[in-house]
Amino acid sequence: MVQRTIEAPAPLAFSVFDSSDRRLKILVIDETPIRRAILESGLKEAGFSDVTTLDSANHLVEQIYKLDPDVILIDLDNPSRDVLEQMFQVSRAVRRPIAMFVEQSDKATIEEAIDAGVSAYIVDGLKKERVKPILEMTVSRFKAFDRLRTELEETKSALKDRKVIDRAKGILMKSRGMSEDEAYGLLRKTAMGQGKRLAEVAEGLVSSFELLKD
């Protein structure tokens, strides 16, 4: 597969919303006028009026950052593997609920799409009456995955902080003959005095120690 790198700014900040909110900004991307019209019609019949359509996926990341949609619906008909890879890169770069419609697919491609962050991957399901429930499912799945991702990031951050704090305590205990409680108390007092997080003070101490050691 040909790999293409899409340069993009930091991920868009995502605001929590309800999929029943008719004020949602929805972006529809489809090169086929008839299929694009089906998506747009289904959304408008469901009460969503802020719908923008694009007839090309060219410069897609730039377009998304410019339009700042809440939800993205992409109809790729029968995309090549190269086109799919580009879409997956977009979903990684832009944290938004994304529903991808395709005519046919396989298990490996579906798994790649989910891994890339596509919230809903719909095979042969482009019907006007299905647009609203698919939109709701897309938003619901995105929220669930985003919540898990946030929890994972927080857990990793907490573990990293704990390791650097333990490392800093060890340095103080060895260099100053302190007990663990005394070392922790000094780090905490320093953090409060400097208006910093405990982990920041600990990281500074560890960095200084490593520099002097070298």
KAZI-V415458 format. One record per run of one state. SS is the DSSP state (@ for helix, = for strand, . for the rest). FROM is the first residue (numbers start at 1). LEN is the number of residues. If there is no record, write none. Layout:
ss: [SS & SS]
from: [FROM & FROM]
len: [LEN & LEN]
This chain:
ss: [. & = & . & @ & . & = & . & @ & . & = & . & @ & . & = & . & @ & . & = & . & @ & . & @ & . & @ & .]
from: [1 & 26 & 30 & 33 & 46 & 51 & 55 & 60 & 68 & 71 & 76 & 81 & 94 & 97 & 103 & 107 & 117 & 120 & 124 & 128 & 177 & 180 & 195 & 198 & 214]
len: [25 & 4 & 3 & 13 & 5 & 4 & 5 & 8 & 3 & 5 & 5 & 13 & 3 & 6 & 4 & 10 & 3 & 4 & 4 & 49 & 3 & 15 & 3 & 16 & 1]
